[in-house]
Amino acid sequence: MNKYNAYIFDFDYTLADSSKGIIMCFRYVLENHGYHDVSDHQIKLTIGKTLEESFSILTSITDKETLTSYTKEYVKKADDWMTANTVLFPETLSVLNTLKERGAKIGIVSTKYRYRIMEFVDKEFSKGFFDIIIGAEDVTAHKPDPAGLVLAINSLQSDLEKCLYIGDSIIDAKTAQAIGVDFYGALNGITTREELLVYPYVKISDNLSDLI
């Protein structure tokens, strides 16, 4: 893993577990609109997608105006609940610190809003720890479209051969595959090893520890 000069991470289920906050926010909105039978597992399966996509999957609604309205309700609740209900995975800090000590650049590319990630990052990390953070509001096309990853690689002045993208989901694997960036799969979420084996990868591991 030492051939890379830039390590770009997904956020949810890769660096941190925010599933508790995500479930709380989705459940609030869904039950507010009469969707009482959606399970926690169904909600978890949408983590990594945009909020509009997730609500569409969970409710079968396709009307953009309605999905936008649900998303706004979610965001309002997330302002109160998300950061307090997000925790780093046990190995995250030590792995990231080791990579930085080796001189690597560290970034995040996520479908989560950047300001939400920053709220959490500012609580857990020293100022300026991450060299770049790309969130949902920074691109018009979201993963598995590689626009955010391309933006991050260019901002870090890296290139495709020297960058490793680390994520937990099929969406992340497809994002790396779209531009030929090496992919490391971390099984911190609910995506299985077998599901990730379908896509190009350099490593699939139980967590981030094998990065170092």
C-alpha positions in Angstrom: 0.0 0.0 0.0 3.1 2.3 0.0 3.0 3.1 -3.7 0.3 5.7 -3.2 0.7 9.4 -2.4 -3.0 10.1 -1.9 -5.6 8.1 0.0 -9.2 9.2 -0.6 -11.9 7.8 1.6 -15.6 7.4 1.5 -17.1 8.6 4.9 -20.1 6.6 6.0 -19.3 3.0 6.9 -15.7 3.6 5.9 -14.2 6.1 8.4 -17.2 6.4 10.7 -20.4 4.7 11.7 -23.3 7.2 11.4 -25.9 4.6 10.9 -27.7 5.3 14.2 -28.2 9.0 13.2 -29.1 8.1 9.6 -31.8 5.7 10.8 -33.2 8.2 13.3 -33.5 10.9 10.6 -35.0 8.6 7.9 -37.4 7.0 10.4 -38.6 10.5 11.5 -39.4 11.5 8.0 -40.8 8.2 6.8 -43.2 7.8 9.8 -44.2 11.4 9.5 -45.5 10.5 6.0 -47.1 7.2 6.9 -44.3 4.8 6.0 -44.3 2.7 9.2 -43.0 -0.7 7.8 -39.5 0.3 6.6 -36.9 -1.7 8.5 -33.6 -0.5 9.8 -31.9 -2.9 7.5 -33.7 -1.4 4.5 -32.5 2.0 5.5 -28.9 0.8 6.0 -28.9 -0.6 2.5 -29.3 2.9 1.1 -26.4 4.4 2.9 -24.0 5.9 0.4 -26.7 6.9 -2.0 -28.0 10.5 -2.2 -30.9 11.3 0.1 -33.3 11.6 -2.9 -32.3 8.2 -4.2 -32.7 6.7 -0.8 -36.2 8.1 -0.2 -37.2 6.9 -3.7 -36.0 3.4 -2.9 -37.7 3.3 0.5 -41.0 4.7 -0.6 -41.2 4.0 -4.4 -41.9 7.7 -4.9 -40.4 9.2 -8.1 -41.9 12.7 -7.9 -38.8 15.0 -7.6 -40.7 17.7 -5.7 -41.8 15.2 -3.0 -38.3 13.7 -2.7 -36.8 17.2 -2.4 -39.4 17.9 0.4 -38.5 14.7 2.3 -34.8 15.5 1.9 -35.3 18.9 3.4 -37.1 17.4 6.4 -34.3 14.9 6.8 -31.6 17.6 6.7 -33.4 19.7 9.3 -33.4 16.7 11.7 -29.8 15.7 10.8 -28.7 19.2 11.9 -29.7 18.2 15.4 -29.1 14.5 15.5 -26.4 13.4 13.1 -23.0 14.4 14.6 -24.0 13.3 18.1 -24.8 9.9 16.8 -21.7 9.3 14.6 -18.6 7.5 15.9 -15.2 6.8 14.3 -14.4 3.1 13.8 -11.7 2.0 16.3 -8.8 1.9 13.8 -9.6 5.1 11.9 -7.5 7.5 13.9 -4.4 5.4 14.0 -4.5 4.4 10.4 -5.0 8.0 9.2 -2.3 9.3 11.5 0.2 6.7 10.2 -0.6 7.6 6.6 -0.1 11.3 7.2 3.2 10.5 9.1 4.4 8.8 5.9 3.7 11.9 3.9 0.5 10.9 2.2 -2.3 13.2 1.4 -5.7 12.3 2.8 -9.1 13.2 1.4 -12.8 12.3 1.6 -15.3 11.9 -1.2 -18.8 11.3 0.0 -22.5 11.7 -1.0 -22.9 13.1 2.5 -23.0 16.9 2.7 -19.6 18.4 3.2 -20.7 20.8 5.9 -22.1 17.8 7.8 -18.8 15.9 7.5 -16.9 19.0 8.5 -19.0 19.4 11.7 -17.9 15.9 12.7 -14.3 16.2 11.5 -13.8 19.5 13.4 -14.8 17.6 16.6 -12.6 14.6 16.1 -9.5 15.8 14.2 -7.0 18.7 14.3 -7.7 21.7 12.1 -6.6 21.0 8.5 -6.1 17.3 9.0 -7.8 16.4 5.8 -6.3 17.8 2.6 -9.6 17.8 0.7 -13.2 17.0 1.5 -15.7 16.7 -1.3 -19.4 16.4 -0.4 -22.8 16.3 -2.1 -22.9 20.0 -2.5 -19.6 20.1 -4.4 -20.6 18.2 -7.5 -23.7 17.9 -9.7 -23.2 14.2 -10.5 -22.9 11.9 -7.5 -21.2 8.5 -7.0 -20.9 6.1 -8.8 -20.2 9.0 -11.2 -16.5 9.7 -10.5 -16.8 13.5 -10.7 -16.1 14.0 -7.0 -13.2 11.6 -7.1 -11.7 13.3 -10.1 -12.0 16.7 -8.4 -10.3 15.3 -5.3 -7.4 13.8 -7.2 -6.8 17.0 -9.2 -7.0 19.1 -6.0 -4.4 16.8 -4.3 -2.2 17.0 -7.4 -2.1 13.3 -7.6 -2.8 11.0 -10.5 -4.8 7.8 -11.1 -1.8 5.5 -10.6 -0.8 7.1 -7.3 -4.3 7.3 -5.7 -6.2 4.7 -3.7 -9.9 5.0 -3.1 -11.2 3.4 0.0 -14.9 2.6 0.5 -17.3 0.0 1.8 -19.9 -0.3 -0.9 -20.6 -1.4 -4.4 -21.2 2.3 -5.2 -17.6 3.1 -4.1 -16.2 0.2 -6.1 -18.0 1.4 -9.2 -16.8 4.9 -8.6 -13.1 3.8 -8.6 -13.7 1.5 -11.5 -15.2 4.3 -13.6 -11.8 6.0 -13.9 -9.4 3.1 -13.2 -8.4 4.1 -9.7 -7.3 1.3 -7.4 -9.9 0.3 -4.9 -9.6 -0.9 -1.3 -12.8 -2.4 0.1 -13.4 -2.1 3.9 -16.1 -4.4 5.2 -17.2 -2.0 7.9 -20.7 -1.7 6.6 -23.3 -4.2 5.4 -21.9 -4.8 1.9 -20.4 -8.3 1.8 -17.0 -9.5 0.6 -18.7 -11.5 -2.1 -20.5 -8.4 -3.4 -17.2 -6.4 -3.7 -15.3 -9.3 -5.3 -17.2 -8.6 -8.5 -15.3 -5.3 -9.0 -11.6 -4.5 -9.5 -9.8 -4.2 -6.2 -6.3 -4.3 -4.7 -7.5 -5.4 -1.2 -10.8 -6.3 0.5 -10.3 -6.2 4.3 -12.4 -6.4 7.4 -11.4 -2.8 8.2 -8.9 -0.1 7.4 -5.9 -1.6 9.3 -4.4 -3.3 6.3 -3.8 0.1 4.7 -0.7 0.3 6.9 
